């Protein structure tokens, strides 16, 4: 009654159903993983927001001033003197500005060392404040 062709078709349909089920099961697992990752991301974002709010509370100037007055005897903090602040142009030269020696050419003459000039800061605030730094 059943022909060989019918048996082959039943086998193909069974295999197709099994493949479809495994694909569906894998997709559901991936969807669960996506939901888990989204929940972790939301938790991390909430934690970051909470830490930012906590930092804002901890760094309030009136709170810091109160702590300084309470613990001044132990900490012995002093205000920063304006002469101890320097501009970037007053710092020692960068590595890119250090002279690089070159190898002597075939004639035995030594070429001059090259230096790379630093680019000046474009938006640097200029003032006439003496900083007392080493020039």
HUTAZI-V369359 format. One record per residue. N is the residue number from 1. SS is DSSP state (helix for helix, strand for strand, loop for the rest). PHI is phi in whole degrees, 0 to 359 (* if undefined). OMEGA is omega in whole degrees, -180 to 180 (999 if undefined). Layout:
n=[N & N]
ss=[SS & SS]
phi=[PHI & PHI]
omega=[OMEGA & OMEGA]
//
This chain:
n=[1 & 2 & 3 & 4 & 5 & 6 & 7 & 8 & 9 & 10 & 11 & 12 & 13 & 14 & 15 & 16 & 17 & 18 & 19 & 20 & 21 & 22 & 23 & 24 & 25 & 26 & 27 & 28 & 29 & 30 & 31 & 32 & 33 & 34 & 35 & 36 & 37 & 38 & 39 & 40 & 41 & 42 & 43 & 44 & 45 & 46 & 47 & 48 & 49 & 50 & 51 & 52 & 53 & 54 & 55 & 56 & 57 & 58 & 59 & 60 & 61 & 62 & 63 & 64 & 65 & 66 & 67 & 68 & 69 & 70 & 71 & 72 & 73 & 74 & 75 & 76 & 77 & 78 & 79 & 80 & 81 & 82 & 83 & 84 & 85 & 86 & 87 & 88 & 89 & 90 & 91 & 92 & 93 & 94 & 95 & 96 & 97 & 98 & 99 & 100 & 101 & 102 & 103 & 104 & 105 & 106 & 107 & 108 & 109 & 110 & 111 & 112 & 113 & 114 & 115 & 116 & 117 & 118 & 119 & 120 & 121 & 122 & 123 & 124 & 125 & 126 & 127 & 128 & 129 & 130 & 131 & 132 & 133 & 134 & 135]
ss=[loop & loop & loop & helix & helix & helix & helix & helix & helix & helix & helix & helix & helix & helix & helix & helix & helix & helix & helix & helix & helix & helix & helix & helix & helix & helix & helix & helix & helix & helix & helix & helix & helix & helix & helix & helix & helix & helix & helix & helix & helix & helix & helix & helix & helix & helix & helix & helix & helix & helix & helix & helix & helix & helix & helix & helix & helix & helix & loop & loop & helix & helix & helix & helix & helix & helix & helix & helix & helix & helix & loop & helix & helix & helix & helix & loop & loop & loop & loop & loop & loop & helix & helix & helix & loop & loop & loop & helix & helix & helix & loop & loop & loop & loop & helix & helix & helix & loop & loop & strand & loop & loop & loop & loop & loop & loop & loop & loop & loop & loop & loop & loop & loop & strand & loop & loop & loop & loop & loop & loop & loop & loop & loop & loop & loop & loop & loop & loop & loop & loop & loop & loop & loop & loop & loop]
phi=[* & 278 & 270 & 296 & 298 & 296 & 294 & 295 & 297 & 296 & 295 & 295 & 295 & 295 & 296 & 297 & 295 & 294 & 295 & 298 & 297 & 295 & 296 & 297 & 295 & 297 & 296 & 295 & 297 & 296 & 296 & 298 & 295 & 297 & 296 & 295 & 294 & 297 & 294 & 295 & 297 & 297 & 297 & 295 & 296 & 296 & 296 & 297 & 298 & 295 & 293 & 296 & 295 & 296 & 296 & 297 & 289 & 290 & 257 & 293 & 302 & 292 & 293 & 296 & 296 & 297 & 294 & 297 & 292 & 290 & 249 & 295 & 292 & 280 & 278 & 50 & 283 & 233 & 293 & 287 & 283 & 294 & 282 & 270 & 266 & 231 & 271 & 296 & 290 & 270 & 284 & 300 & 295 & 284 & 298 & 289 & 264 & 290 & 299 & 253 & 289 & 252 & 285 & 296 & 281 & 297 & 282 & 91 & 273 & 266 & 287 & 288 & 288 & 257 & 239 & 260 & 290 & 280 & 280 & 289 & 293 & 280 & 251 & 276 & 285 & 262 & 214 & 255 & 285 & 280 & 257 & 75 & 274 & 284 & 266]
omega=[178 & 178 & 179 & 180 & 178 & 179 & 178 & 179 & 177 & 178 & 179 & 179 & 179 & 178 & 179 & 178 & 180 & 179 & 179 & 179 & -179 & 178 & 179 & -180 & 178 & 179 & 178 & 177 & 178 & 178 & 176 & 179 & 178 & 179 & 178 & 179 & 177 & 178 & 177 & 179 & 179 & 178 & 179 & 178 & 178 & 178 & 178 & 178 & 179 & 179 & 176 & 178 & 178 & 178 & 179 & 178 & -176 & -175 & 176 & -177 & -178 & 176 & 180 & 178 & 178 & 178 & 179 & -179 & -180 & -174 & -178 & -179 & 179 & -174 & -177 & -180 & 178 & 177 & 179 & 179 & -176 & 180 & 179 & 177 & -179 & 173 & -179 & -178 & -179 & 179 & 177 & -175 & 180 & 177 & 180 & 180 & -179 & 180 & 180 & 179 & 179 & -179 & -180 & -180 & -175 & -179 & -180 & 179 & -180 & 175 & 179 & 178 & -180 & 173 & 178 & -178 & 177 & 177 & 179 & 178 & -176 & -175 & -178 & 178 & 180 & 173 & -177 & -178 & 176 & -176 & 179 & -179 & 179 & -179 & 999]
//
